Amino acid sequence: MQLLKSLFILLVLVSVSNLQAQEEKRFKIHTVAFYNLENLFDTINDPEKYDEASPIMEIKANRSEIYKKKIKNMARVVANIGSDKANNSPAIIGVCEIENRQVLEDLVNDPLLLGKDYGIIHFDGPDRRSIDVALLYQKDLFQPINESSHELVIYDDLTRKRVYTRDQLLVSGKLDGDLIHVLVNHWPSRSGGEARSRPKRVAAAKLNKRLIDSLQSKDPYAKIFTMGDLNDDPTNDSVKDVLKAKKDKEDVPLKGIYNPFEKMFTEKGYGTTAYRDAWSLFDQIMMTKPLLEDDYSSYRFWKAGIYNKAYLSNKRGRYEGYPFRSFADGGFTGGFSDHFPVYVYLIKEVK
């Protein structure tokens, strides 16, 4: 039964018009996504980590019920991302703000996701609060080949003490036979102000660029995604000057990077998180040029989006329209996350 279901998922077809040939073609479609899960922590105090500072540990009553509801909320969102077109949850999804592997196991074993048979790639990182990044993937659709975690070494500009922050996760594998590489990021926050904290995110971007360069030195045509909560917008130095990401596909050189979210931010005013009545688009998925080619005999980029369905937003009050976060004012709101997820669709022609 599972095999039949997997074959059905794999053969989901999408019809799009070929504008040049004016003929209808059929395509397989998969979703690649990223989601900040907003403090997905368990209820167990780990004496080796500063997890007691997480919102759920600061709540004195009903932690177990809150945790179950938080897991169910996260599962609902993951199950729905990209389903409008792909008729499936994401083939691959990067996540951040998770405490450990156990919370991910609880997530993928929720009834809404159990049938998708998600695998987990996670490394324990050095972040003081135990905030990590990870990758989830449907085992029938993606087969990992290599996985590695890369440490970001940065220092406080005043104390010169080491700042322990999130590692960058690199996973290489085959999506329905196509070799792709995925970098999952959660760059340093804007604590202390954007200007003061900027060098930390520039350092994160430089590490990211080195990892991309390393992959491209082995294969200039490598299909690479870099995704995450960057705590920077598409127009900030880390993205524009270090990664040199382009907003227009035609401007991307062979080893360059395309950012489909820049135009959403600069021309449409879209965002994934809001603060003091201003939107930021911190959550992004960028990709290298080989994913932009017109030859659809292998997977190529089709379109990008922000998953901001109505149920993920506050309905009223001071924060109407903002992402409906899980934790606020020392309690659990029943909400989801303070970030909207982002996604891209990949398509491949079916002869």
C-alpha positions as CSV (number, residue, x, y, z in Angstrom):
1,M,0.0,0.0,0.0
2,Q,2.8,2.4,0.9
3,L,4.6,1.6,-2.4
4,L,1.4,2.4,-4.4
5,K,1.0,5.6,-2.4
6,S,4.6,6.6,-3.1
7,L,4.2,5.9,-6.8
8,F,1.1,8.0,-6.8
9,I,2.8,10.9,-5.1
10,L,5.8,10.6,-7.5
11,L,3.6,10.8,-10.5
12,V,1.6,13.8,-9.6
13,L,1.5,15.8,-12.8
14,V,1.1,19.5,-13.4
15,S,0.2,21.0,-16.7
16,V,1.8,24.3,-17.6
17,S,2.0,26.1,-20.9
18,N,5.2,26.3,-22.8
19,L,5.1,29.9,-23.9
20,Q,7.5,29.5,-26.8
21,A,6.1,26.4,-28.3
22,Q,2.5,27.2,-27.3
23,E,2.0,23.6,-26.4
24,E,0.9,21.9,-23.2
25,K,3.5,19.8,-21.4
26,R,3.2,17.6,-18.3
27,F,5.5,17.9,-15.3
28,K,6.3,16.2,-12.0
29,I,6.4,18.7,-9.2
30,H,8.0,18.7,-5.8
31,T,8.2,21.3,-3.0
32,V,11.4,22.4,-1.3
33,A,10.6,24.5,1.8
34,F,12.0,26.2,5.0
35,Y,10.2,26.9,8.3
36,N,11.3,28.5,11.5
37,L,9.4,26.4,14.1
38,E,9.6,29.1,16.8
39,N,11.1,27.5,19.9
40,L,10.1,23.8,19.3
41,F,11.5,22.6,22.7
42,D,10.5,19.6,24.7
43,T,9.4,19.8,28.4
44,I,12.5,18.1,29.8
45,N,15.3,20.2,31.4
46,D,18.7,19.2,30.0
47,P,21.3,20.1,32.6
48,E,23.9,20.3,29.9
49,K,22.1,23.1,28.1
50,Y,20.4,26.4,28.8
51,D,17.1,25.1,27.6
52,E,15.3,26.4,30.7
53,A,15.2,29.8,28.9
54,S,12.9,28.4,26.3
55,P,9.3,29.7,26.4
56,I,7.7,26.4,27.2
57,M,10.0,25.8,30.2
58,E,9.0,29.2,31.6
59,I,5.4,28.1,31.7
60,K,4.5,26.5,35.0
61,A,1.4,24.4,34.2
62,N,0.1,22.1,31.5
63,R,3.5,21.9,29.7
64,S,2.8,18.4,28.3
65,E,-0.6,19.5,26.7
66,I,1.0,22.7,25.3
67,Y,3.8,20.6,23.8
68,K,1.4,18.3,22.2
69,K,-0.6,21.2,20.7
70,K,2.6,22.9,19.5
71,I,3.7,19.6,17.7
72,K,0.2,19.3,16.1
73,N,0.3,22.9,14.9
74,M,3.7,22.5,13.4
75,A,2.6,19.2,11.7
76,R,-0.4,20.9,10.2
77,V,1.7,23.6,8.6
78,V,4.3,21.2,7.3
79,A,1.6,19.0,5.8
80,N,0.1,21.9,3.9
81,I,3.1,23.8,2.5
82,G,3.1,23.4,-1.3
83,S,0.1,21.1,-1.3
84,D,-1.9,23.5,-3.6
85,K,0.2,22.6,-6.6
86,A,2.2,19.5,-5.6
87,N,-0.7,17.6,-3.9
88,N,1.9,16.6,-1.3
89,S,3.8,18.0,1.6
90,P,7.4,19.1,0.9
91,A,9.8,16.6,-0.4
92,I,12.4,18.4,1.5
93,I,12.0,21.0,4.3
94,G,14.7,22.8,6.3
95,V,13.7,23.8,9.8
96,C,15.2,25.9,12.6
97,E,14.6,26.8,16.3
98,I,14.4,23.1,17.3
99,E,15.9,21.8,20.4
100,N,17.0,18.2,19.5
101,R,16.2,15.2,17.4
102,Q,13.5,14.0,19.8
103,V,11.2,17.0,19.0
104,L,11.6,16.2,15.3
105,E,10.7,12.6,15.8
106,D,7.6,13.7,17.6
107,L,6.8,16.0,14.7
108,V,7.2,13.5,11.9
109,N,5.3,10.9,13.9
110,D,2.3,13.1,14.2
111,P,-0.7,11.5,12.4
112,L,-0.7,14.3,9.8
113,L,2.8,13.4,8.7
114,L,3.3,9.8,9.7
115,G,2.3,8.5,6.3
116,K,4.9,10.7,4.5
117,D,7.7,8.7,6.2
118,Y,10.0,11.7,6.8
119,G,13.6,11.1,7.5
120,I,15.6,13.4,9.8
121,I,19.1,14.9,9.5
122,H,20.2,16.8,12.6
123,F,23.5,17.5,14.4
124,D,23.7,18.8,18.0
125,G,25.1,22.3,17.6
126,P,26.9,24.6,20.0
127,D,24.2,27.3,20.5
128,R,23.9,28.2,24.1
129,R,20.2,27.7,24.2
130,S,20.4,24.5,22.2
131,I,18.7,26.0,19.1
132,D,19.6,23.9,16.1
133,V,18.8,23.5,12.4
134,A,17.7,20.3,10.7
135,L,16.5,18.8,7.4
136,L,13.4,16.6,7.0
137,Y,12.9,14.6,3.8
138,Q,10.4,12.1,2.4
139,K,12.4,8.9,2.1
140,D,10.6,7.8,-1.0
141,L,11.6,11.0,-2.8
142,F,15.0,12.0,-1.5
143,Q,18.0,9.8,-0.7
144,P,20.8,11.5,1.2
145,I,24.4,10.8,0.2
146,N,26.4,13.1,2.4
147,E,25.6,15.2,5.4
148,S,27.8,17.5,7.4
149,S,27.6,20.3,10.0
150,H,29.8,23.4,9.7
151,E,30.7,25.6,12.7
152,L,30.5,29.4,12.6
153,V,33.2,30.9,14.8
154,I,32.4,34.5,15.7
155,Y,33.1,36.8,18.7
156,D,31.4,39.6,20.5
157,D,32.6,42.9,19.3
158,L,32.9,44.4,22.8
159,T,33.9,41.5,25.1
160,R,35.8,39.5,22.3
161,K,34.3,36.4,23.8
162,R,33.2,33.6,21.6
163,V,29.5,33.7,20.5
164,Y,28.1,30.2,20.3
165,T,25.6,30.2,17.5
166,R,24.0,27.8,15.1
167,D,26.0,25.5,12.7
168,Q,25.2,25.4,9.0
169,L,23.9,22.1,7.8
170,L,24.9,20.8,4.4
171,V,23.1,17.8,2.9
172,S,23.7,16.3,-0.6
173,G,21.4,13.7,-2.1
174,K,19.3,12.6,-5.0
175,L,15.8,14.0,-5.5
176,D,14.0,11.5,-7.8
177,G,17.5,10.7,-9.3
178,D,18.7,14.3,-9.5
179,L,21.7,15.3,-7.4
180,I,21.1,18.4,-5.3
181,H,22.7,20.1,-2.4
182,V,20.9,21.8,0.4
183,L,22.3,24.3,3.0
184,V,20.2,25.0,6.0
185,N,20.9,28.2,8.0
186,H,19.9,30.2,11.0
187,W,22.2,33.2,11.1
188,P,22.9,35.3,14.2
189,S,20.1,37.5,15.5
190,R,19.9,41.3,15.5
191,S,20.3,41.4,19.3
192,G,22.0,44.7,20.2
193,G,20.8,46.3,17.0
194,E,21.1,45.7,13.3
195,A,24.3,47.7,12.8
196,R,26.2,46.2,15.8
197,S,25.2,42.7,15.0
198,R,25.7,43.0,11.2
199,P,29.3,41.6,11.2
200,K,28.1,38.3,12.6
201,R,25.7,37.8,9.8
202,V,28.3,38.8,7.2
203,A,30.5,36.2,8.8
204,A,27.7,33.6,8.5
205,A,27.3,34.6,4.8
206,K,31.0,34.2,4.2
207,L,30.9,30.6,5.7
208,N,27.9,29.9,3.5
209,K,29.7,31.2,0.4
210,R,32.8,29.1,1.1
211,L,30.6,26.0,1.3
212,I,28.9,26.9,-2.0
213,D,32.3,27.6,-3.6
214,S,33.6,24.3,-2.4
215,L,30.7,22.4,-4.1
216,Q,31.1,24.4,-7.3
217,S,34.9,23.8,-7.5
218,K,34.0,20.1,-7.8
219,D,31.1,20.7,-10.1
220,P,30.4,24.1,-11.6
221,Y,26.9,22.9,-12.6
222,A,26.0,21.8,-9.0
223,K,22.3,22.3,-8.1
224,I,22.5,24.1,-4.8
225,F,19.9,25.5,-2.5
226,T,20.8,27.7,0.5
227,M,17.8,28.4,2.8
228,G,17.1,29.6,6.2
229,D,16.2,32.3,8.7
230,L,19.0,34.7,7.8
231,N,17.9,37.5,10.2
232,D,18.6,39.7,7.2
233,D,16.5,40.9,4.3
234,P,17.3,40.0,0.6
235,T,18.8,43.5,0.3
236,N,21.2,43.4,3.2
237,D,25.0,43.2,2.8
238,S,25.2,39.6,3.8
239,V,23.0,38.5,0.9
240,K,23.8,41.1,-1.8
241,D,27.5,41.8,-1.2
242,V,28.7,38.4,0.2
243,L,26.5,35.9,-1.5
244,K,26.0,38.3,-4.5
245,A,22.5,37.0,-4.9
246,K,20.6,38.4,-8.0
247,K,17.0,39.3,-8.1
248,D,16.7,38.7,-11.9
249,K,17.4,35.2,-13.3
250,E,19.0,36.6,-16.5
251,D,21.7,38.3,-14.4
252,V,22.9,35.2,-12.7
253,P,26.3,34.0,-13.9
254,L,27.3,30.3,-14.1
255,K,28.4,30.1,-10.5
256,G,26.0,32.8,-9.3
257,I,23.0,32.7,-7.0
258,Y,19.4,33.6,-7.6
259,N,17.1,34.9,-4.9
260,P,13.4,34.8,-6.0
261,F,12.4,36.5,-2.7
262,E,14.1,39.8,-3.4
263,K,11.4,41.1,-5.8
264,M,8.7,40.0,-3.3
265,F,10.4,42.2,-0.7
266,T,11.4,45.2,-2.7
267,E,8.5,45.4,-5.3
268,K,5.6,43.9,-3.4
269,G,6.4,44.6,0.2
270,Y,6.0,41.0,1.3
271,G,7.6,39.6,4.5
272,T,7.8,36.5,6.6
273,T,8.0,38.2,10.0
274,A,6.9,41.5,11.5
275,Y,8.2,43.8,14.2
276,R,6.9,47.3,15.2
277,D,4.7,47.6,12.2
278,A,7.5,46.8,9.7
279,W,7.8,43.6,7.7
280,S,11.0,41.7,7.2
281,L,11.7,38.9,4.8
282,F,14.3,37.0,6.8
283,D,13.3,33.6,5.5
284,Q,14.6,32.9,2.1
285,I,15.5,30.1,-0.3
286,M,18.2,30.8,-2.9
287,M,19.6,28.7,-5.6
288,T,22.4,28.3,-8.2
289,K,22.1,28.9,-11.9
290,P,21.7,25.2,-13.1
291,L,18.3,25.2,-11.4
292,L,17.2,28.0,-13.7
293,E,17.9,26.4,-17.1
294,D,15.1,25.8,-19.6
295,D,15.9,22.1,-20.1
296,Y,13.2,20.3,-18.0
297,S,14.6,16.8,-18.5
298,S,15.8,17.2,-14.9
299,Y,14.4,19.3,-12.0
300,R,14.4,23.1,-12.4
301,F,13.0,26.0,-10.5
302,W,9.4,26.9,-11.3
303,K,8.2,29.4,-8.8
304,A,8.6,30.6,-5.2
305,G,6.2,31.6,-2.5
306,I,5.5,32.6,1.1
307,Y,3.0,30.2,2.8
308,N,0.9,32.8,4.6
309,K,-2.6,31.2,4.7
310,A,-5.2,33.0,6.8
311,Y,-5.0,30.6,9.7
312,L,-1.3,31.5,10.2
313,S,-2.1,35.2,10.9
314,N,-3.5,37.1,13.9
315,K,-7.1,37.9,13.2
316,R,-7.5,41.0,15.3
317,G,-5.9,43.4,17.8
318,R,-2.7,45.3,17.8
319,Y,-0.9,42.5,15.8
320,E,-3.6,41.9,13.2
321,G,-2.0,40.3,10.1
322,Y,1.2,39.4,11.9
323,P,2.2,35.8,12.0
324,F,0.2,34.0,14.8
325,R,3.1,33.1,17.1
326,S,3.0,30.2,19.6
327,F,4.4,32.0,22.7
328,A,3.8,35.6,23.9
329,D,3.6,37.3,27.3
330,G,4.9,34.3,29.2
331,G,2.2,31.9,27.9
332,F,1.1,29.7,25.0
333,T,-1.2,31.4,22.5
334,G,-2.4,28.3,20.6
335,G,-0.7,29.8,17.6
336,F,2.0,28.5,15.2
337,S,5.2,30.6,14.6
338,D,6.4,34.2,14.5
339,H,7.6,33.4,10.9
340,F,5.8,32.3,7.8
341,P,7.3,29.4,5.9
342,V,8.8,29.8,2.4
343,Y,8.9,27.4,-0.4
344,V,9.9,26.8,-4.0
345,Y,8.4,24.4,-6.6
346,L,10.7,22.2,-8.7
347,I,9.3,20.7,-12.0
348,K,10.6,18.0,-14.3
349,E,9.0,17.2,-17.6
350,V,7.3,13.8,-18.1
351,K,7.7,12.5,-21.6
